[in-house]
Amino acid sequence: MSVHNKSRRKFIGNGAKAAAAVVIASGAASLLQSCAGTKKIVPAVANKFVTGFAQATLPYAYNALENVIDAQTMELHYSKHAAAYTKNMNDARRELGLDVGNTVSTVEQLLATISKYNAKLRNNAGGHYNHEMFWQCMRPKKESNMPSGALLAAIEKYFTSFADFKNQFAAAGTGRFGSGWAWLYADANKNIKIGSTANQDNPLMDVSEIKGFPLLALDVWEHAYYLKYQNKRADYIENWWQVVNWDYVAARFATL
């Protein structure tokens, strides 16, 4: 079915059904504990925010984020770049004999022990996970778009103010040399932090320079913005705040 024929309401409904099918053995603290480096990885991610091995339907039309992200960029990003990560991840997984439901259950479980595998699987599993989360971190822009409630209180606690948080997060994105991602994440002690990773690494990986449970993801690879912003990554990040899906971020935060 075409992405353009999928409404946001239908996507959320389907997502809720999928989440209901996941058996959750314990709270998100178990996931954070595994991110911190425990040797034993639980067979299922202890969180409803699990990622499968297929590319999910984009939760909005390609032009839904105009004029922050143009339709051509969204289409190329989703249908070419991200789709390639999904395909290559599954190719690498099969080459290594990793069977879904047998040797590996979720992408999160795979990432937690990614150091055991080759660069092909690391790069593409990371790319698949990061993009699957990135789409959810955005929605059509709203007139006033900022977090509220417990999430806002936590941001103000750890970063003084929402404005200071935005500045620090933007700095993580602009300061990432070459290609990579900026993250808001919770560490093993549930402290909220900002960081960045190179290429397609993310905080769930046991090889990552930052480790924890991702709350907000920003793609700063050039393919995410170059058609509209050229080399002006800072302008892309500044405009991106208009389309951040704070409800999604708050739902992830609520699992801590």
C-alpha positions in Angstrom: 0.0 0.0 0.0 1.3 3.5 -0.9 2.7 5.6 1.9 0.5 8.4 0.7 -2.6 6.4 1.4 -1.7 5.8 5.0 -3.2 8.2 7.5 -1.4 9.0 10.7 -4.5 7.7 12.6 -4.3 4.3 10.9 -0.6 4.1 11.5 -1.0 4.7 15.2 -3.8 2.2 15.4 -1.7 -0.4 13.7 1.3 0.4 15.9 -0.8 0.0 19.0 -2.0 -3.5 17.9 1.6 -4.5 17.2 2.8 -3.3 20.6 0.0 -5.2 22.3 1.3 -8.4 20.8 4.7 -8.0 22.4 5.2 -9.9 25.6 6.9 -7.5 28.1 8.7 -9.4 30.8 9.9 -6.4 32.9 10.3 -2.6 32.8 12.6 -0.5 30.7 15.2 -0.6 33.5 16.1 -4.1 32.3 16.9 -2.7 28.9 19.0 0.1 30.4 20.9 -2.6 32.4 21.7 -4.5 29.3 22.9 -1.3 27.7 25.2 -0.8 30.6 27.1 -3.9 29.7 25.6 -6.9 31.5 26.8 -10.1 29.9 23.5 -11.8 29.7 21.0 -10.3 27.2 17.4 -11.1 27.8 15.7 -12.8 24.8 13.1 -10.0 24.3 13.5 -6.3 24.8 11.8 -5.3 28.0 10.0 -2.4 26.4 7.1 -1.9 24.0 9.3 0.1 21.7 10.7 -2.9 19.9 12.0 -2.9 16.3 11.4 -5.6 13.8 13.5 -6.7 10.9 11.2 -5.3 8.2 10.9 -1.6 7.2 7.8 -0.2 8.8 5.4 2.0 6.8 6.2 5.7 7.0 3.8 7.3 9.5 3.0 10.2 7.2 3.1 11.3 3.5 6.4 12.3 2.0 5.3 15.9 1.9 3.8 16.0 5.4 6.9 17.7 6.9 7.1 20.5 4.4 8.6 23.1 4.5 11.0 21.8 7.1 11.9 18.6 5.1 10.9 18.5 1.5 9.0 15.7 -0.1 11.8 14.6 -2.5 14.3 14.3 0.4 11.8 12.3 2.4 11.0 9.9 -0.4 14.7 9.3 -1.3 15.6 9.0 2.4 12.9 6.5 3.2 12.6 4.5 0.0 16.2 4.4 -1.0 18.6 5.0 1.9 16.7 3.5 4.7 15.3 0.7 2.6 18.8 -0.3 1.6 19.9 -0.5 5.3 17.0 -2.8 6.0 17.8 -5.1 3.0 21.5 -5.2 3.7 20.9 -5.9 7.4 18.8 -8.9 6.6 21.3 -10.1 4.0 24.1 -9.8 6.6 22.0 -11.5 9.2 21.2 -14.5 6.9 24.8 -14.8 5.9 25.8 -15.2 9.6 23.0 -17.7 10.2 21.0 -15.4 12.6 17.4 -16.6 12.4 14.7 -14.3 13.6 12.8 -15.9 16.4 15.5 -18.4 17.0 19.0 -16.9 17.5 17.7 -13.3 17.6 14.3 -11.8 18.4 14.6 -8.1 17.9 17.0 -5.5 16.4 17.6 -4.2 19.9 18.8 -7.6 21.1 21.1 -7.7 18.1 22.6 -4.3 18.7 23.3 -5.1 22.4 25.9 -7.6 21.2 26.9 -6.1 17.9 30.6 -6.4 18.7 30.4 -10.1 18.0 29.5 -9.5 14.3 31.0 -8.0 11.2 31.0 -4.4 10.0 28.3 -5.1 7.4 25.8 -6.2 10.1 26.9 -3.4 12.5 26.4 -0.6 9.9 23.2 -1.8 8.4 21.5 -3.0 11.6 22.3 0.4 13.1 21.1 2.2 10.0 17.8 0.2 10.1 17.2 0.9 13.8 18.2 4.5 13.6 15.9 5.3 10.7 12.9 3.3 12.1 13.2 5.5 15.2 13.9 8.7 13.4 10.6 8.6 11.4 8.7 8.2 14.7 10.5 11.2 16.2 8.8 13.5 13.7 5.3 14.6 12.8 3.7 17.4 10.8 4.7 20.7 12.3 2.5 22.4 14.9 2.2 26.1 15.8 3.8 25.6 19.2 5.9 22.5 19.5 7.6 21.7 22.7 7.5 19.0 25.4 5.3 19.2 28.5 4.7 17.4 31.7 7.3 15.0 33.1 9.5 15.1 30.0 9.7 18.9 30.1 10.5 18.8 33.9 13.3 16.3 33.3 14.8 18.4 30.5 14.7 21.5 32.7 16.3 19.5 35.5 19.2 18.2 33.5 19.7 21.1 31.1 18.5 24.1 33.0 15.9 25.1 30.4 14.3 23.9 27.2 16.2 26.6 25.3 19.5 25.4 26.8 18.6 21.8 25.9 18.0 22.8 22.3 21.3 24.6 22.1 23.2 21.6 23.5 21.4 19.1 21.3 22.0 21.3 18.2 25.7 21.5 19.2 25.9 17.7 19.3 24.4 17.6 15.8 26.5 20.3 14.2 29.6 19.2 16.1 29.5 15.6 14.8 32.3 15.5 12.2 31.2 13.8 9.0 28.1 11.6 9.1 26.2 10.5 12.2 23.4 11.1 14.7 22.6 13.3 17.7 20.7 11.7 20.6 18.8 12.4 23.7 19.1 9.2 25.8 18.8 7.8 29.3 21.9 6.2 30.8 21.9 3.1 33.0 21.1 5.2 36.0 18.2 6.9 34.2 20.0 10.2 33.9 19.1 12.1 30.8 22.0 13.0 28.5 22.9 14.4 25.1 25.4 12.8 22.8 26.3 11.9 19.3 27.5 8.8 17.4 29.4 8.4 14.2 28.0 6.7 11.0 25.1 4.4 12.0 26.1 3.7 15.6 23.6 4.3 18.4 23.4 4.2 22.2 22.1 0.6 22.3 25.3 -0.8 20.8 27.9 -2.4 23.1 30.6 -0.7 20.9 29.0 2.8 21.1 30.9 5.8 22.6 27.6 6.6 24.4 25.3 3.9 25.9 21.7 4.0 27.1 18.1 4.0 26.0 17.4 6.4 23.1 14.7 9.0 23.6 15.2 11.3 20.6 17.2 10.8 17.4 18.3 13.3 14.8 19.9 12.2 11.5 22.8 14.5 10.5 23.9 12.5 7.5 24.0 14.8 4.4 21.3 12.7 2.7 18.9 13.8 5.4 19.0 17.5 4.4 21.3 18.3 1.5 18.8 18.7 -1.3 17.1 21.6 0.7 19.8 22.9 2.9 23.0 22.1 1.0 25.9 22.3 3.5 23.9 24.3 6.1 23.4 21.6 8.7 22.8 24.2 11.4 19.8 25.6 9.5 18.4 22.1 9.0 18.6 21.4 12.8 17.1 24.8 13.7 14.1 24.1 11.5 13.8 20.5 12.6 12.5 21.4 16.0 9.2 22.4 14.3 8.5 18.7 13.4 9.8 16.9 16.5 7.1 14.5 17.8 7.3 15.2 21.5 4.4 12.8 22.3 6.5 10.0 21.0 9.6 11.1 23.0 7.4 11.5 26.1 6.1 7.9 25.6 9.6 6.5 25.4 10.6 8.6 28.5 7.6 7.3 30.4 9.0 3.7 30.2 12.1 4.6 32.3 
